Amino acid sequence: MFYRCHLDRRLDCTTYYYIEEVILYVPCAKPIPRWRSLTRVFKTSLWLGFIVGYIFLAILIFYSVKYSNKMAKKGHVFSTYTNLGKCFVNLWAVILGISATEDIPHKTTIRIIFILWVMYCFAVNTVYQTFLTSFMVDPGLQHQLSSVEELLESNMEFGMVPSFASLLPDLREKRFNRIQRCNEIQKCLARMSFKGDFATFHCKKCAEYSGYTRYVDSTGKLLFCEVKPNFAKQYSTIFLQNGNFILERINMIILKLHEGGLSDQWWKEMIYTSTLQAARNFTTPPGDYVALSMEHMQSALYIFILGIIVSVICFIVEIFTRKQIKKVK
């Protein structure tokens, strides 16, 4: 227990065998959804610049061809890229890395504009495909709460064991008025680990032992993270009745165990054994390489489904429009 013999004269406390820390634990940051890998490669400003450049060049080529046809002699009029929609389609084909469906007009200015667009798309596609693969394999993590201020701003609920109230007088401030009582600390730890909508104040070794026993992911990593700095430090001792004759004997044993490093060794073995027991539920194979699965390709699958939906809607609209035209005729 934490040292409290200075508050209760009915108790005698042994010498302390380690210094316990009271730490704020928050849910660890969750992985970024893999479908967001499609847009995370570039910043928003670059995407906007890319779209604006695409629209601007399509319009520029269209009006360049239109102006050239007005100034050209008979027999030298260009028949390609005379439609704005086709200009957009052809430039989009270059973005996708496929050939344009129409021949480029035999005019130096237009061909220079087109080849510059081809070079730009080639560079962008190379970078995009390289980083897209990396993001699909390792999508990264969302923002991790790293301070009490961030916790309070996030409106996340948090709690602590009732016995910690006397240890943490700072939590009586007005900004901590949302704090809850964790009468059953395991329920609070489970909610924090699995639901990710709760934070808790808990002693370091208790949290580590419970975590490595119950609350680890498929790779053996804890599902909750600590926020530095710690809120309190307390001596861990053993309580005895006041005047107990074996107090000195226990103190001597604790001193020898502590100096021999046995207490630290026992703690490491407890954590190691707990991790091995939790390893029965691990699903990720050992090693740095993970085979691509449907989860990694979910972004491509979502776009594929979206494309099917859009194409079906267009097909239905086309059939309906055709019937309406026949009725009018």
Contacts in CASP RR format, 6 or more apart in sequence:
PFRMAT RR
TARGET T0000
AUTHOR 0000-0000-0000
METHOD contacts of the structure
MODEL  1
MFYRCHLDRRLDCTTYYYIEEVILYVPCAKPIPRWRSLTRVFKTSLWLGF
IVGYIFLAILIFYSVKYSNKMAKKGHVFSTYTNLGKCFVNLWAVILGISA
TEDIPHKTTIRIIFILWVMYCFAVNTVYQTFLTSFMVDPGLQHQLSSVEE
LLESNMEFGMVPSFASLLPDLREKRFNRIQRCNEIQKCLARMSFKGDFAT
FHCKKCAEYSGYTRYVDSTGKLLFCEVKPNFAKQYSTIFLQNGNFILERI
NMIILKLHEGGLSDQWWKEMIYTSTLQAARNFTTPPGDYVALSMEHMQSA
LYIFILGIIVSVICFIVEIFTRKQIKKVK
1 236 0 8 1.000
1 237 0 8 1.000
1 238 0 8 1.000
1 239 0 8 1.000
2 20 0 8 1.000
2 167 0 8 1.000
2 234 0 8 1.000
2 235 0 8 1.000
2 236 0 8 1.000
2 237 0 8 1.000
3 13 0 8 1.000
3 16 0 8 1.000
3 234 0 8 1.000
3 235 0 8 1.000
3 236 0 8 1.000
3 237 0 8 1.000
4 11 0 8 1.000
4 13 0 8 1.000
4 239 0 8 1.000
5 11 0 8 1.000
5 12 0 8 1.000
5 13 0 8 1.000
5 237 0 8 1.000
5 239 0 8 1.000
9 242 0 8 1.000
10 241 0 8 1.000
10 242 0 8 1.000
11 239 0 8 1.000
11 240 0 8 1.000
11 241 0 8 1.000
11 242 0 8 1.000
12 239 0 8 1.000
12 240 0 8 1.000
12 241 0 8 1.000
12 242 0 8 1.000
12 243 0 8 1.000
12 244 0 8 1.000
12 247 0 8 1.000
13 237 0 8 1.000
13 238 0 8 1.000
13 239 0 8 1.000
13 240 0 8 1.000
14 237 0 8 1.000
14 238 0 8 1.000
14 240 0 8 1.000
14 247 0 8 1.000
14 250 0 8 1.000
14 251 0 8 1.000
14 254 0 8 1.000
15 237 0 8 1.000
15 251 0 8 1.000
15 254 0 8 1.000
15 255 0 8 1.000
16 235 0 8 1.000
16 236 0 8 1.000
16 237 0 8 1.000
17 236 0 8 1.000
17 237 0 8 1.000
17 254 0 8 1.000
17 257 0 8 1.000
17 258 0 8 1.000
17 263 0 8 1.000
18 205 0 8 1.000
18 236 0 8 1.000
18 263 0 8 1.000
19 233 0 8 1.000
19 234 0 8 1.000
19 235 0 8 1.000
19 236 0 8 1.000
20 203 0 8 1.000
20 204 0 8 1.000
20 205 0 8 1.000
20 233 0 8 1.000
20 234 0 8 1.000
20 235 0 8 1.000
20 236 0 8 1.000
21 203 0 8 1.000
21 204 0 8 1.000
21 230 0 8 1.000
21 232 0 8 1.000
21 233 0 8 1.000
21 234 0 8 1.000
22 164 0 8 1.000
22 167 0 8 1.000
22 168 0 8 1.000
22 201 0 8 1.000
22 202 0 8 1.000
22 203 0 8 1.000
22 204 0 8 1.000
22 230 0 8 1.000
22 231 0 8 1.000
22 232 0 8 1.000
22 233 0 8 1.000
22 234 0 8 1.000
23 201 0 8 1.000
23 202 0 8 1.000
23 203 0 8 1.000
23 204 0 8 1.000
23 207 0 8 1.000
23 226 0 8 1.000
23 227 0 8 1.000
23 228 0 8 1.000
23 230 0 8 1.000
23 231 0 8 1.000
24 148 0 8 1.000
24 151 0 8 1.000
24 158 0 8 1.000
24 199 0 8 1.000
24 200 0 8 1.000
24 201 0 8 1.000
24 226 0 8 1.000
24 227 0 8 1.000
24 231 0 8 1.000
25 189 0 8 1.000
25 192 0 8 1.000
25 199 0 8 1.000
25 200 0 8 1.000
25 201 0 8 1.000
25 202 0 8 1.000
25 207 0 8 1.000
25 224 0 8 1.000
25 225 0 8 1.000
25 226 0 8 1.000
25 227 0 8 1.000
26 144 0 8 1.000
26 145 0 8 1.000
26 151 0 8 1.000
26 156 0 8 1.000
26 192 0 8 1.000
26 199 0 8 1.000
26 224 0 8 1.000
26 225 0 8 1.000
26 226 0 8 1.000
26 227 0 8 1.000
27 145 0 8 1.000
27 192 0 8 1.000
27 193 0 8 1.000
27 196 0 8 1.000
27 197 0 8 1.000
27 198 0 8 1.000
27 199 0 8 1.000
27 223 0 8 1.000
27 224 0 8 1.000
27 225 0 8 1.000
28 141 0 8 1.000
28 144 0 8 1.000
28 221 0 8 1.000
28 222 0 8 1.000
28 223 0 8 1.000
28 224 0 8 1.000
28 225 0 8 1.000
29 141 0 8 1.000
29 142 0 8 1.000
29 143 0 8 1.000
29 144 0 8 1.000
29 145 0 8 1.000
29 225 0 8 1.000
30 141 0 8 1.000
30 142 0 8 1.000
30 196 0 8 1.000
31 139 0 8 1.000
31 140 0 8 1.000
31 141 0 8 1.000
31 142 0 8 1.000
32 40 0 8 1.000
32 139 0 8 1.000
32 140 0 8 1.000
32 141 0 8 1.000
32 142 0 8 1.000
33 139 0 8 1.000
34 135 0 8 1.000
34 136 0 8 1.000
34 139 0 8 1.000
34 295 0 8 1.000
34 296 0 8 1.000
34 298 0 8 1.000
34 299 0 8 1.000
35 298 0 8 1.000
35 299 0 8 1.000
35 302 0 8 1.000
36 139 0 8 1.000
36 299 0 8 1.000
37 132 0 8 1.000
37 135 0 8 1.000
37 136 0 8 1.000
37 139 0 8 1.000
37 299 0 8 1.000
38 132 0 8 1.000
38 299 0 8 1.000
38 303 0 8 1.000
39 47 0 8 1.000
40 135 0 8 1.000
40 139 0 8 1.000
41 127 0 8 1.000
41 128 0 8 1.000
41 131 0 8 1.000
41 132 0 8 1.000
41 135 0 8 1.000
42 50 0 8 1.000
42 128 0 8 1.000
50 124 0 8 1.000
54 88 0 8 1.000
54 91 0 8 1.000
54 92 0 8 1.000
54 95 0 8 1.000
55 88 0 8 1.000
57 91 0 8 1.000
57 113 0 8 1.000
57 117 0 8 1.000
58 84 0 8 1.000
58 85 0 8 1.000
58 87 0 8 1.000
58 88 0 8 1.000
58 91 0 8 1.000
59 84 0 8 1.000
59 87 0 8 1.000
60 113 0 8 1.000
61 81 0 8 1.000
61 87 0 8 1.000
61 91 0 8 1.000
61 110 0 8 1.000
61 113 0 8 1.000
61 114 0 8 1.000
62 81 0 8 1.000
62 82 0 8 1.000
62 83 0 8 1.000
62 84 0 8 1.000
62 87 0 8 1.000
64 107 0 8 1.000
64 109 0 8 1.000
64 110 0 8 1.000
64 113 0 8 1.000
65 78 0 8 1.000
65 80 0 8 1.000
65 81 0 8 1.000
65 82 0 8 1.000
65 105 0 8 1.000
65 107 0 8 1.000
65 110 0 8 1.000
66 82 0 8 1.000
68 78 0 8 1.000
68 105 0 8 1.000
68 107 0 8 1.000
68 110 0 8 1.000
69 77 0 8 1.000
69 78 0 8 1.000
69 82 0 8 1.000
72 78 0 8 1.000
78 105 0 8 1.000
78 106 0 8 1.000
78 107 0 8 1.000
80 86 0 8 1.000
80 102 0 8 1.000
80 103 0 8 1.000
80 104 0 8 1.000
80 105 0 8 1.000
81 87 0 8 1.000
81 90 0 8 1.000
81 102 0 8 1.000
81 104 0 8 1.000
81 105 0 8 1.000
81 110 0 8 1.000
86 101 0 8 1.000
86 102 0 8 1.000
89 101 0 8 1.000
90 100 0 8 1.000
90 101 0 8 1.000
90 102 0 8 1.000
91 100 0 8 1.000
91 117 0 8 1.000
93 99 0 8 1.000
93 100 0 8 1.000
93 101 0 8 1.000
94 100 0 8 1.000
94 117 0 8 1.000
94 118 0 8 1.000
94 121 0 8 1.000
95 121 0 8 1.000
95 125 0 8 1.000
97 121 0 8 1.000
97 125 0 8 1.000
104 110 0 8 1.000
104 111 0 8 1.000
104 114 0 8 1.000
105 111 0 8 1.000
136 292 0 8 1.000
136 296 0 8 1.000
136 297 0 8 1.000
136 299 0 8 1.000
137 290 0 8 1.000
137 292 0 8 1.000
137 296 0 8 1.000
144 225 0 8 1.000
145 151 0 8 1.000
145 154 0 8 1.000
145 156 0 8 1.000
145 199 0 8 1.000
145 227 0 8 1.000
146 227 0 8 1.000
147 227 0 8 1.000
148 227 0 8 1.000
151 158 0 8 1.000
151 199 0 8 1.000
151 227 0 8 1.000
152 175 0 8 1.000
156 197 0 8 1.000
156 198 0 8 1.000
156 199 0 8 1.000
157 178 0 8 1.000
157 180 0 8 1.000
157 197 0 8 1.000
157 198 0 8 1.000
157 199 0 8 1.000
158 178 0 8 1.000
158 179 0 8 1.000
158 180 0 8 1.000
158 198 0 8 1.000
158 199 0 8 1.000
158 200 0 8 1.000
158 201 0 8 1.000
159 179 0 8 1.000
159 180 0 8 1.000
159 181 0 8 1.000
159 182 0 8 1.000
159 188 0 8 1.000
159 198 0 8 1.000
159 199 0 8 1.000
159 200 0 8 1.000
159 201 0 8 1.000
160 168 0 8 1.000
160 171 0 8 1.000
160 179 0 8 1.000
160 181 0 8 1.000
160 182 0 8 1.000
160 200 0 8 1.000
160 201 0 8 1.000
160 202 0 8 1.000
161 181 0 8 1.000
161 182 0 8 1.000
161 185 0 8 1.000
161 201 0 8 1.000
161 202 0 8 1.000
162 181 0 8 1.000
162 182 0 8 1.000
162 183 0 8 1.000
164 201 0 8 1.000
165 171 0 8 1.000
165 172 0 8 1.000
167 232 0 8 1.000
167 234 0 8 1.000
168 201 0 8 1.000
168 231 0 8 1.000
168 232 0 8 1.000
170 176 0 8 1.000
170 231 0 8 1.000
171 179 0 8 1.000
171 201 0 8 1.000
171 231 0 8 1.000
182 188 0 8 1.000
182 200 0 8 1.000
185 200 0 8 1.000
185 202 0 8 1.000
185 206 0 8 1.000
185 210 0 8 1.000
186 210 0 8 1.000
186 214 0 8 1.000
188 198 0 8 1.000
188 200 0 8 1.000
189 200 0 8 1.000
189 202 0 8 1.000
189 207 0 8 1.000
189 210 0 8 1.000
189 211 0 8 1.000
189 214 0 8 1.000
189 215 0 8 1.000
189 224 0 8 1.000
190 214 0 8 1.000
190 215 0 8 1.000
191 197 0 8 1.000
191 198 0 8 1.000
192 198 0 8 1.000
192 199 0 8 1.000
192 200 0 8 1.000
192 223 0 8 1.000
192 224 0 8 1.000
193 211 0 8 1.000
193 214 0 8 1.000
193 215 0 8 1.000
193 223 0 8 1.000
193 224 0 8 1.000
194 215 0 8 1.000
194 223 0 8 1.000
201 231 0 8 1.000
203 234 0 8 1.000
204 226 0 8 1.000
204 230 0 8 1.000
205 267 0 8 1.000
207 224 0 8 1.000
207 226 0 8 1.000
208 222 0 8 1.000
208 271 0 8 1.000
209 270 0 8 1.000
209 271 0 8 1.000
209 274 0 8 1.000
211 222 0 8 1.000
211 223 0 8 1.000
211 224 0 8 1.000
211 274 0 8 1.000
212 222 0 8 1.000
212 271 0 8 1.000
212 274 0 8 1.000
212 275 0 8 1.000
212 278 0 8 1.000
213 274 0 8 1.000
213 277 0 8 1.000
213 278 0 8 1.000
214 278 0 8 1.000
215 222 0 8 1.000
215 223 0 8 1.000
215 224 0 8 1.000
216 222 0 8 1.000
216 223 0 8 1.000
216 275 0 8 1.000
216 278 0 8 1.000
217 223 0 8 1.000
218 281 0 8 1.000
218 282 0 8 1.000
218 283 0 8 1.000
218 284 0 8 1.000
219 282 0 8 1.000
219 284 0 8 1.000
220 275 0 8 1.000
220 278 0 8 1.000
220 279 0 8 1.000
220 282 0 8 1.000
238 250 0 8 1.000
238 254 0 8 1.000
240 246 0 8 1.000
240 247 0 8 1.000
240 250 0 8 1.000
257 263 0 8 1.000
284 290 0 8 1.000
294 301 0 8 1.000
END
